[in-house]
Amino acid sequence: MNHISANDLKTKGISAIELALSDAAEVIVSVRGKDRFVVMEVAQYEYLRGCELDAALAETRADLAAGRVVQESPQAHLERLDAM
């Protein structure tokens, strides 16, 4: 994965990100030598968010299939949360 420093970003601006993204899907931005941020194109971000949602849906379906669910009224649900 490509890296750019915060100083490069400060001096070169968005062109540093564009150049780094020209041959990688993500770019790590380091601040004072430590990796701090990841930059990517919006299309890549939307793809990853979609993957997260697909994984959450699969987990929910597995919980339903295994019977790991509670059916209760909204009031009972709030009471159970307050008791936690």
Backbone bond lengths (Angstrom), bond angles and torsions (degrees), N, CA, C in turn:
res aa  C-N    CA-C-N  psi(-1)  N-CA   C-N-CA  omega(-1)  CA-C   N-CA-C  phi
1 M - - - 1.449 - - 1.529 108.15 -
2 N 1.304 115.88 137.50 1.460 120.73 179.97 1.521 111.67 -70.43
3 H 1.317 115.09 149.53 1.461 122.35 177.38 1.526 109.22 -123.36
4 I 1.312 115.78 143.57 1.458 120.78 167.20 1.519 107.17 -134.90
5 S 1.298 115.63 147.59 1.453 119.46 179.81 1.526 109.56 -87.78
6 A 1.306 115.64 157.06 1.458 120.15 176.71 1.519 109.95 -60.38
7 N 1.331 117.00 -33.30 1.463 120.59 178.99 1.527 110.54 -66.11
8 D 1.347 117.40 -42.17 1.469 120.29 175.82 1.524 110.49 -61.14
9 L 1.303 115.46 -41.11 1.453 119.93 178.99 1.524 110.71 -63.43
10 K 1.312 115.56 -39.23 1.465 120.07 179.91 1.523 111.69 -67.36
11 T 1.318 116.64 -40.68 1.463 119.02 -176.08 1.528 113.42 -84.93
12 K 1.341 116.81 -34.69 1.465 120.06 -175.60 1.522 113.62 -100.65
13 G 1.314 116.38 -15.80 1.455 120.41 178.14 1.513 113.27 70.10
14 I 1.318 114.43 -152.68 1.458 121.65 -175.31 1.524 112.23 -62.95
15 S 1.320 117.28 -23.64 1.472 118.89 179.31 1.525 111.16 -63.62
16 A 1.327 118.41 -29.12 1.470 120.85 176.33 1.521 110.33 -64.88
17 I 1.325 116.35 -40.14 1.464 120.68 178.68 1.524 109.64 -69.26
18 E 1.318 117.02 -46.49 1.464 120.12 -179.69 1.519 111.65 -58.49
19 L 1.317 117.05 -42.76 1.462 120.66 179.08 1.523 111.03 -64.50
20 A 1.328 116.56 -44.97 1.462 120.36 -179.36 1.528 111.24 -64.93
21 L 1.336 117.11 -35.70 1.463 120.59 -179.93 1.526 113.04 -79.28
22 S 1.320 117.51 -6.74 1.464 119.36 -178.71 1.524 112.28 -67.21
23 D 1.337 117.55 -22.50 1.466 119.30 178.88 1.530 113.15 -133.04
24 A 1.331 116.35 20.42 1.474 120.24 177.10 1.522 108.80 -151.11
25 A 1.329 116.35 151.84 1.465 120.58 -179.78 1.528 111.66 -78.13
26 E 1.330 116.36 -30.18 1.455 121.25 -179.88 1.528 109.60 -134.35
27 V 1.311 115.04 155.83 1.462 121.59 177.78 1.519 107.76 -131.80
28 I 1.324 115.85 132.99 1.465 120.49 176.33 1.515 108.75 -92.34
29 V 1.328 115.61 132.61 1.459 121.07 175.51 1.528 106.82 -103.52
30 S 1.322 115.46 123.80 1.469 119.73 179.31 1.524 109.40 -103.71
31 V 1.320 113.86 142.31 1.456 121.69 178.32 1.527 107.06 -121.80
32 R 1.320 115.36 120.19 1.465 121.65 -177.62 1.529 111.57 52.95
33 G 1.333 115.15 40.62 1.452 120.56 175.41 1.519 115.60 83.28
34 K 1.325 118.45 -0.76 1.464 121.37 -179.64 1.522 109.44 -114.17
35 D 1.332 115.76 134.89 1.461 120.31 177.37 1.523 109.11 -65.17
36 R 1.341 116.01 126.31 1.465 119.74 -175.12 1.521 113.74 -125.85
37 F 1.326 118.02 -33.81 1.457 120.41 -173.40 1.523 110.41 -137.98
38 V 1.325 115.23 158.38 1.460 121.58 173.25 1.521 106.98 -123.89
39 V 1.314 115.65 132.13 1.454 121.73 179.01 1.526 107.89 -116.11
40 M 1.328 115.20 138.04 1.462 120.31 178.56 1.521 108.88 -150.96
41 E 1.325 115.05 164.67 1.455 119.38 176.02 1.526 109.50 -71.20
42 V 1.310 116.03 153.28 1.458 121.35 -177.37 1.530 111.06 -57.92
43 A 1.299 118.13 -38.67 1.472 120.96 -179.97 1.528 110.55 -60.28
44 Q 1.328 117.88 -40.71 1.467 121.71 178.11 1.527 110.20 -66.55
45 Y 1.328 116.28 -41.82 1.471 120.74 178.36 1.527 110.31 -61.38
46 E 1.332 117.08 -46.15 1.464 120.84 -179.82 1.527 110.85 -63.28
47 Y 1.325 117.62 -36.96 1.457 120.99 176.44 1.537 110.58 -62.49
48 L 1.328 116.43 -46.35 1.466 120.13 179.91 1.526 111.70 -64.67
49 R 1.317 117.33 -39.49 1.475 120.41 176.98 1.525 109.52 -62.49
50 G 1.321 116.88 -40.61 1.459 120.13 177.01 1.521 111.71 -61.27
51 C 1.320 116.80 -39.83 1.470 121.01 177.07 1.524 110.85 -62.85
52 E 1.331 117.06 -41.47 1.468 120.61 177.18 1.523 111.07 -61.39
53 L 1.318 116.73 -43.33 1.462 120.20 -179.96 1.521 111.16 -66.86
54 D 1.330 117.69 -39.45 1.467 121.08 176.76 1.530 110.65 -62.22
55 A 1.329 116.98 -41.50 1.467 121.00 179.01 1.524 110.96 -65.42
56 A 1.329 117.19 -40.87 1.466 120.45 178.61 1.527 110.64 -64.46
57 L 1.326 117.23 -40.29 1.457 121.08 178.25 1.528 110.88 -64.77
58 A 1.325 117.11 -41.97 1.468 120.71 178.42 1.528 110.72 -63.89
59 E 1.321 116.56 -39.94 1.471 120.52 178.14 1.532 110.76 -64.80
60 T 1.310 116.50 -41.56 1.465 120.75 178.65 1.522 111.00 -63.67
61 R 1.330 116.19 -43.72 1.467 119.61 178.70 1.526 111.30 -63.29
62 A 1.332 117.18 -37.67 1.470 120.74 177.80 1.526 110.34 -66.05
63 D 1.331 117.29 -40.76 1.471 120.56 177.09 1.524 110.96 -62.41
64 L 1.330 116.81 -43.05 1.466 120.28 178.29 1.527 110.79 -62.49
65 A 1.327 117.00 -45.50 1.464 121.18 -178.79 1.524 111.88 -64.11
66 A 1.329 116.82 -32.53 1.465 120.85 -178.27 1.526 112.21 -89.12
67 G 1.315 117.20 -1.69 1.464 120.02 179.00 1.510 114.34 78.78
68 R 1.313 117.16 17.50 1.474 120.87 179.26 1.527 109.82 -87.96
69 V 1.322 115.51 60.71 1.458 121.18 -178.88 1.527 109.40 -137.36
70 V 1.309 115.37 159.73 1.458 121.77 175.16 1.518 106.85 -127.88
71 Q 1.314 116.26 125.79 1.464 120.15 175.12 1.512 107.43 -105.16
72 E 1.329 115.67 120.89 1.460 120.45 -177.59 1.524 109.17 -157.17
73 S 1.306 114.66 167.69 1.463 119.69 178.48 1.527 109.51 -73.91
74 P 1.329 116.57 160.74 1.470 118.54 176.36 1.532 112.11 -56.31
75 Q 1.319 117.07 -40.47 1.472 120.23 179.95 1.533 110.99 -63.84
76 A 1.315 117.31 -44.24 1.465 120.94 178.44 1.522 110.28 -63.36
77 H 1.319 116.47 -38.00 1.462 120.48 178.24 1.529 110.43 -62.21
78 L 1.321 117.28 -46.59 1.472 120.40 179.36 1.521 111.40 -63.33
79 E 1.325 116.73 -39.29 1.468 120.15 177.95 1.525 111.27 -64.19
80 R 1.343 116.14 -40.09 1.465 119.70 178.34 1.533 110.77 -65.81
81 L 1.335 117.07 -38.84 1.468 119.85 177.83 1.525 110.81 -66.17
82 D 1.321 117.37 -40.23 1.473 120.29 179.09 1.520 111.40 -64.24
83 A 1.320 117.12 -30.56 1.467 121.03 -178.57 1.533 112.13 -77.41
84 M 1.320 116.99 -14.23 1.477 119.80 -178.21 1.504 111.75 -73.99
